[in-house]
Each structure stands twice: as C-alpha cells, then as structure tokens.
Amino acid sequence: MRLPPTERPHLLFLFSDTGGGHRSATEAITEALRLEFGERFFISMIDIFKDYAPQPLDRMPDLYPKMVKAPKAWSLGFYLSDGHRRARLITATTWPYVRRNAHALVSQNPCDLVVSVHPLANAPILHALGRDRPEFVTVVTDLVTTHALWFHHRADLCVVPTEQAYQRAIDNGMEPEQVKVVGLPVADRFCQQNGDKQALRARLGWPVDLPVILLVGGSEGMGPLERSAYAIASLELPAALIIVTGRNHELKRRLEAYPWPLPTHVYGFVDEMPDFMRAADILVTKAGPSTISEAFIAGLPVALYSRVPGQEDGNVTYVTSEGAGVWAPHPDSLVKALREWIEHPERREKAAENARRLSRPHAAREVAHLLASRVGVGQLSV
C-alpha cells in the first residue's frame, strides 16, 4: 500500500458508481482542490462497494442500473427505509455484516480527512474510525429528496446542495452548525462561461438560425430517450434536435437510421457536453442531480422526461416549482412543453433566467476550501 507523503495532508474520498452522481461530484471536488491548491494534498478515491464491501454488496455498482428499472419496488424500498430512526436501525442491523470490511478500509487507508460522497459510507466508516479519528465530512449529492442515511450526527460537517436538503439534515438530527448549503459540485469545464452560442454551433456543425433542443439520457442512454426523440420529431416545428445516446451503441444505430423531419445530429458518448449545453436552447433529460445542476449553470430550461423514484422525486418538484423547467413524462406533455417554448421564446427565456438564478457554479471550489480549512491549509499563493 502506498502511504501519503507526511508533508501533505491525505484526503480520502469514499464514493461508488451507484447513480446519484457520486463519482462525478467526487471528481469535481478533487479537480477543484488541484485548481485552488495545486499539489498540496495527497488525494485518494475508494469505491466503497467494489473495493471493500462483502459479497454480494461488492456487485452493487453493476446491479444498480437493473434495480432502478423496477421503479415501484425501488420507490417502496427508498421510502420504507427513510427516516431518522429507521436509518439508525438499518445501520445497527447491518454493522455485524460489514464490520470486518469497514475496519479493513480504515486500517489500510490512514488519512487526515475522510470525505464521504455516498450515504451508505457514513455510519459504518464513522463506527470503524472510533473516537480518535480524523475529521469526517459528508458531501450530499441528492438535490432535495435526501435519504436519512446521508445525515449522521457524528459527521463534523455536512455539505448540502439546496435549502431543502439543509432542512432534511436538521429534521434528521443534525445541528445547524454541522450543515452548510454550498450547491452540487460539478466539473470545472461546465462552470466556464466562455464561448459564443452562435460560434459554438458553427464549430459543431449545428444550425445557427434555429432553436436547438438537446436530448440526453446520461452516460448509458437511460430512460425513454428513444420515445422522447420520436415525439420531438413529430412536432414539425422550426428547431434542430441534438441527441446524445451515451454508451448505448444500439440506440445510436437506430436513431441514425431514422428519417428525421427536422435537422438532427445523433452522438454517442461525448466529451463536449459543456459546449453542447452552452450551444443549446432547451435541455430534455432525466431528472439526475448532476445534469440538472449543469443545465442551471448553462442557463438551460429543462424538460424532465423521467426520474428515479425516491431520490429524484424532489428534483422534479424543485425544477418545476422554481420555474426552471417542466415535468413531461409522456410524449404528449413533452410535445406541449416544447411547442410552447419554441413558439413563445419569451417564456423559454424566463425559464432560462430561473435556471441561472438557481445555479451554483462555484460549488466545487467552495467545497475544496471547506475541506482545506479542516486540515489547516490556506489558499495557494499566486
């Protein structure tokens, strides 16, 4: 095992690839630490399930996409397990099963600060750390419907993305001084406001004289993306459609073969999503927290066509109640919303203004400074 150099504080990040943007938020924070502080930290990342969980929990990253495809069962499990007392009962019951693995994680990864970016890491790792432990910070990556397992009374600091999440933390037994509203950390490339919309479109080969609808479904092309694409095509409105299928190669092949009645570009997995968002006028997507936060920074009105029941329920309410977008889970409602935004650009711009109002482009860097302050490191001098 590689030990951190003694002159650099060791920050240990705990996450897992089980939805909710845990990895992307972790990477955004570690990127911000390097941007703000150079190489003044030794940083390591551990996938709590793949690297240290007992069987069959070590397969959770692979099983998660299948589990959320049973929405009623997933929603039932989420809400039945939510609540302060129920969360404590769950962690107490599961502790004997994960105890050995939690102690192994702690003993094999000595550090100066633990940063939990996954709700299931909090209780077992805090238990394994014991009393004489490094500081422990939780970074919540669900926007509104935050499960009680995110909030542990022994955490030194809990960073949350919204005021609604702050209230959930208080309701689940945390003290106000333990919780800070910062926003959801996203990668720095999404936070740069450079690039003229028309110039970006010209470079990408998109129409420069039409409203652009950007349709995405995450890195795996999840949700009813294909059905939504065909519904948009039925609009026959003056607009261009950009579809990003992620790693869903079969979906990309089908969409590329379709006779689109409007200017359409179909992409697979792309690295240019920040430019895609800056060049678009409307985003159609599932209600993932990272994508919503990125859209707000880009000033994009959002049409949400699907959600993961439970942790993404509140995202829909948040977007719609703040006037930054609409909930359109059916083709008819999606067509209606897009038609209104395209035929009435002033309404689209109002939603865009609301999106920008909700944006927190400096969240990752704020979290970086909070973490640095916990280990006594000041800002890098220029």
NORTADA-V735557 format. One record per pair of residues at least 6 apart in sequence whose C-alpha atoms are under 8 Angstrom apart, sorted by the first residue. I is the first residue (numbers start at 1). J is the second residue. D is the distance in Angstrom with one decimal. If there is no record, write none. Layout:
i j d
I J D
I J D
This chain:
i j d
1 108 7.5
3 109 8.0
3 110 7.9
4 10 6.1
4 42 6.0
5 42 7.3
8 40 5.8
8 41 5.1
8 42 5.9
9 40 7.4
9 41 5.2
9 42 6.0
9 111 7.4
9 112 5.8
9 113 7.9
9 375 7.0
10 41 6.0
10 42 4.6
10 43 5.8
10 44 7.7
10 110 8.0
10 111 4.9
10 112 5.2
10 113 6.6
11 41 6.9
11 42 6.2
11 43 5.0
11 44 6.5
11 111 6.1
11 112 6.1
11 113 5.0
11 114 6.1
11 115 7.2
12 43 6.1
12 44 5.1
12 45 6.0
12 46 7.6
12 109 7.7
12 111 6.3
12 112 7.9
12 113 6.2
12 114 4.9
12 115 6.0
13 26 7.1
13 43 7.6
13 44 6.1
13 45 4.7
13 46 6.2
13 114 6.1
13 115 4.7
13 116 5.9
13 117 7.0
14 45 6.0
14 46 5.1
14 47 6.1
14 48 6.1
14 114 7.5
14 115 6.2
14 116 4.8
14 117 5.7
14 118 6.8
14 121 6.9
15 22 5.7
15 23 6.2
15 26 7.2
15 45 7.4
15 46 6.3
15 47 5.1
15 48 6.0
15 116 6.6
15 117 5.0
15 118 5.2
15 121 7.7
16 22 6.2
16 23 6.4
16 46 7.7
16 47 4.6
16 48 5.9
16 49 6.4
16 50 7.7
16 61 6.9
16 118 6.8
17 23 6.1
17 47 7.4
17 61 5.2
18 60 6.9
18 61 5.0
18 64 5.7
18 65 7.8
19 64 7.4
19 65 7.9
20 141 6.2
20 142 6.3
20 288 6.8
20 289 6.7
20 290 7.7
21 141 6.5
21 288 7.8
21 289 7.0
21 290 6.0
22 117 5.8
22 118 6.4
22 141 6.4
24 186 6.9
24 187 7.4
24 290 7.8
25 117 7.6
25 141 7.1
25 184 7.3
25 185 5.2
25 186 5.8
25 187 7.6
25 290 7.9
25 364 8.0
26 117 6.7
26 185 8.0
27 187 7.3
28 185 5.9
28 186 5.2
28 187 4.5
28 188 6.9
28 364 6.0
29 185 6.4
29 186 7.8
29 187 7.9
29 364 5.1
29 365 7.0
29 367 6.8
29 368 6.0
30 43 7.4
30 368 7.6
31 187 7.4
31 188 7.6
32 188 7.3
32 364 5.9
32 365 5.1
32 368 6.0
33 41 8.0
33 365 7.0
33 368 5.1
33 369 7.7
34 40 7.9
36 365 7.2
36 368 7.6
36 369 8.0
36 379 6.8
36 380 6.4
37 379 6.2
37 380 4.9
38 380 7.1
48 121 7.0
49 57 6.2
49 58 4.6
49 59 7.1
49 60 6.5
49 61 7.3
50 58 4.8
50 59 6.8
50 60 7.8
50 61 7.4
51 58 7.4
52 58 7.2
52 101 5.7
52 102 7.3
52 104 7.7
52 105 6.6
53 98 7.0
53 101 6.1
53 102 7.9
54 97 7.9
54 98 6.7
54 101 6.8
67 74 6.9
68 74 6.0
68 308 6.6
71 308 7.0
71 309 6.1
72 309 7.7
74 309 6.9
74 310 7.5
75 309 5.1
75 310 5.1
78 147 7.7
78 310 5.7
78 311 7.8
79 310 6.8
81 87 6.4
81 90 7.7
82 147 5.7
82 148 5.5
82 149 7.5
83 147 7.5
83 148 5.3
83 172 7.1
84 148 5.7
84 149 7.9
84 172 5.1
84 173 7.2
87 148 6.1
87 149 5.7
91 123 6.4
91 124 7.2
95 124 6.6
98 124 7.4
99 124 7.2
99 128 7.3
102 124 6.2
102 125 5.8
102 128 5.9
103 125 7.7
103 128 5.3
103 129 7.6
106 125 7.3
106 128 6.8
106 129 6.5
111 134 7.0
112 134 5.3
112 135 7.0
112 375 7.1
113 134 5.3
113 135 5.1
113 136 6.0
113 137 7.7
113 374 7.8
113 375 7.2
114 134 6.9
114 135 6.3
114 136 4.8
114 137 6.2
115 136 6.0
115 137 4.8
115 138 5.7
115 139 7.1
116 122 6.5
116 136 7.5
116 137 6.2
116 138 4.7
116 139 6.2
117 138 6.1
117 139 5.1
117 140 6.3
117 141 7.1
118 138 7.9
118 139 7.8
118 140 7.4
118 141 7.8
118 150 7.3
119 140 7.7
119 147 7.7
119 149 5.2
119 150 4.3
119 151 7.7
120 149 6.5
120 150 7.4
122 138 7.6
122 149 7.5
122 150 7.0
122 151 7.8
122 152 6.7
122 155 8.0
123 149 7.8
123 152 6.7
126 136 7.8
126 154 7.4
126 155 7.8
135 155 7.8
135 156 6.2
135 374 7.4
136 155 5.4
136 156 5.5
136 157 6.9
137 155 6.0
137 156 5.8
137 157 4.8
137 158 5.8
137 159 7.5
137 371 7.9
138 150 7.6
138 155 6.9
138 157 6.3
138 158 4.7
138 159 6.1
139 158 6.0
139 159 4.8
139 160 6.3
140 146 7.8
140 150 6.7
140 158 7.3
140 159 6.1
140 160 5.1
140 161 6.9
140 184 7.8
141 160 7.4
141 161 7.1
141 184 6.3
141 289 7.2
142 161 7.5
142 289 6.2
142 311 6.5
142 312 7.5
143 160 7.8
143 161 5.7
143 162 6.2
143 164 7.9
143 165 6.5
143 184 7.6
143 289 6.1
143 312 7.9
143 314 7.3
143 315 6.2
144 162 6.8
144 164 5.6
144 165 5.2
144 311 7.7
144 312 7.7
144 314 5.0
144 315 6.0
144 318 7.3
145 165 7.2
145 310 6.9
145 311 5.0
145 312 6.5
145 313 6.5
145 314 4.8
145 315 7.3
146 165 6.3
146 168 6.9
146 311 6.2
147 311 7.1
148 168 7.8
148 169 7.7
148 172 6.3
151 158 7.4
151 169 5.9
151 172 6.6
151 173 7.7
151 174 6.9
152 173 7.7
152 174 7.1
153 173 6.4
153 174 5.4
153 175 7.9
155 178 7.6
156 178 6.2
157 178 4.8
157 179 5.9
157 180 7.6
158 178 6.0
158 179 4.7
158 180 6.4
159 179 5.9
159 180 5.0
159 181 6.0
159 182 6.4
159 367 7.7
160 166 6.2
160 179 7.1
160 180 6.1
160 181 4.9
160 182 6.1
160 183 6.3
160 184 7.3
161 181 5.6
161 182 5.5
161 183 3.6
161 184 4.9
162 181 5.9
162 182 7.4
162 183 6.1
163 181 6.5
166 179 6.6
166 180 7.2
166 181 6.6
169 179 7.3
170 176 6.6
182 360 7.6
182 363 5.5
182 366 6.9
182 367 7.3
183 360 5.6
183 363 5.1
184 289 8.0
184 290 7.3
184 293 6.8
184 360 7.4
184 363 6.0
184 364 7.2
185 361 7.9
185 362 7.8
185 363 5.0
185 364 4.2
185 365 7.9
185 367 7.7
186 290 6.9
186 293 7.5
186 294 7.0
186 361 7.6
186 363 7.4
186 364 6.2
187 364 7.5
188 364 7.9
189 274 6.4
190 274 5.0
190 294 6.3
190 297 7.3
190 298 7.6
191 294 8.0
191 297 6.6
191 298 8.0
191 361 5.3
191 362 7.5
193 298 7.8
195 275 7.9
195 278 7.6
196 279 7.9
197 278 6.3
197 279 4.8
197 280 7.7
198 208 5.8
198 279 7.2
200 275 7.0
200 278 7.9
200 279 5.8
201 207 6.6
201 208 6.0
201 279 5.8
202 208 6.6
206 240 7.8
206 265 7.9
207 240 6.9
207 263 7.7
210 238 6.4
210 239 5.1
210 240 6.2
211 238 7.3
211 239 4.9
211 240 6.2
211 280 7.5
211 281 6.0
211 342 7.1
212 239 5.8
212 240 4.8
212 241 5.9
212 242 7.2
212 279 7.8
212 280 5.0
212 281 5.2
212 282 6.5
213 239 7.1
213 240 6.1
213 241 4.9
213 242 6.1
213 280 6.2
213 281 6.1
213 282 4.9
213 283 6.0
213 284 7.2
214 241 6.1
214 242 4.8
214 243 6.1
214 244 7.9
214 276 7.6
214 277 7.5
214 280 6.1
214 281 7.6
214 282 6.0
214 283 4.9
214 284 6.1
215 225 7.5
215 229 7.4
215 241 7.4
215 242 6.0
215 243 4.8
215 244 6.3
215 283 6.0
215 284 4.7
215 285 6.0
216 225 7.1
216 243 6.1
216 244 5.0
216 245 6.5
216 246 8.0
216 283 7.7
216 284 6.4
216 285 5.2
216 286 7.7
217 223 6.3
217 225 6.1
217 244 7.1
217 245 6.4
217 246 7.2
217 285 5.8
217 286 6.2
218 245 7.6
218 246 6.3
218 285 8.0
218 286 7.8
219 245 7.4
219 246 4.4
219 247 6.0
219 269 6.6
220 245 7.0
220 246 5.1
220 247 5.0
220 248 5.6
221 244 7.5
221 245 4.6
221 246 5.1
221 247 6.6
221 248 5.5
221 251 8.0
223 286 6.8
223 305 8.0
223 306 6.3
224 305 7.5
224 306 7.3
225 245 8.0
226 251 7.4
226 255 7.7
227 331 7.4
228 305 7.7
228 331 6.2
228 334 7.6
229 243 7.6
231 331 5.5
231 332 7.7
231 334 7.6
231 335 6.5
232 334 7.7
232 335 6.2
232 338 8.0
233 260 6.6
233 261 6.4
233 262 6.8
235 335 6.6
235 339 7.3
236 261 7.1
236 262 7.0
237 262 7.9
237 339 7.5
237 342 7.8
238 262 7.7
239 262 6.9
239 263 7.3
239 342 7.7
240 262 6.1
240 263 4.9
240 264 5.9
241 262 7.2
241 263 6.3
241 264 4.7
241 265 6.5
242 264 5.7
242 265 5.0
242 266 6.1
242 267 7.8
243 264 7.6
243 265 6.2
243 266 4.8
243 267 6.1
244 266 6.1
244 267 4.8
244 268 5.6
244 269 6.9
244 270 7.7
245 251 6.7
245 252 5.9
245 266 7.6
245 267 6.2
245 268 4.9
245 269 6.6
246 267 7.5
246 268 4.6
246 269 3.9
246 270 7.1
247 268 6.0
247 269 5.4
248 268 7.1
249 268 6.9
252 266 6.8
252 267 7.0
252 268 6.3
255 266 7.0
256 266 6.3
277 283 7.7
277 295 6.9
277 298 6.1
277 300 7.4
278 298 5.6
280 300 7.6
281 300 6.2
281 301 7.5
282 300 5.6
282 301 5.4
282 302 6.3
282 303 7.7
283 295 7.3
283 300 6.2
283 301 6.3
283 302 4.9
283 303 6.2
284 302 5.9
284 303 4.7
284 304 5.9
284 305 7.0
285 291 7.9
285 302 7.3
285 303 6.4
285 304 5.2
285 305 6.0
285 306 7.4
286 304 5.3
286 305 5.5
286 306 4.7
286 307 5.6
287 304 5.8
287 305 7.5
287 306 6.2
287 307 4.9
287 308 7.5
287 312 6.2
287 315 6.3
287 316 6.5
288 307 7.1
288 312 6.7
288 315 7.7
289 312 7.5
289 315 7.1
292 302 7.6
293 359 6.6
293 360 7.7
295 301 7.5
295 302 7.3
295 355 7.4
296 352 7.9
296 355 4.5
296 356 5.2
296 357 7.8
296 358 6.4
296 359 4.9
297 355 7.3
297 356 5.9
297 359 4.9
297 360 6.9
297 361 6.0
298 356 7.2
299 352 4.9
299 353 6.6
299 354 8.0
299 355 5.3
299 356 4.8
300 351 7.7
300 352 5.2
300 355 6.4
300 356 7.8
301 324 5.5
301 325 5.2
301 348 6.7
301 349 7.9
301 351 5.2
301 352 4.8
301 355 6.4
302 319 7.8
302 324 6.5
302 325 4.4
302 326 6.5
303 325 5.5
303 326 5.0
303 327 6.0
303 328 6.3
303 334 7.2
303 337 7.6
303 338 8.0
304 316 7.3
304 325 7.5
304 326 6.2
304 327 5.0
304 328 5.7
304 329 6.9
305 327 6.4
305 328 5.0
305 329 4.2
305 330 7.0
305 334 7.4
306 328 7.8
306 329 5.6
307 313 6.8
307 316 7.8
316 326 7.9
316 327 6.5
319 325 5.5
319 326 7.1
320 326 5.3
320 327 6.9
322 354 6.8
323 351 5.7
323 354 6.1
323 355 7.8
324 350 8.0
324 351 4.5
324 352 6.4
324 353 7.7
324 354 5.0
324 355 4.9
325 351 6.2
325 355 8.0
326 337 7.2
328 334 4.7
328 337 7.5
340 347 7.8
341 347 6.0
341 348 4.8
342 348 7.3
369 378 8.0
369 379 7.6
372 378 6.7
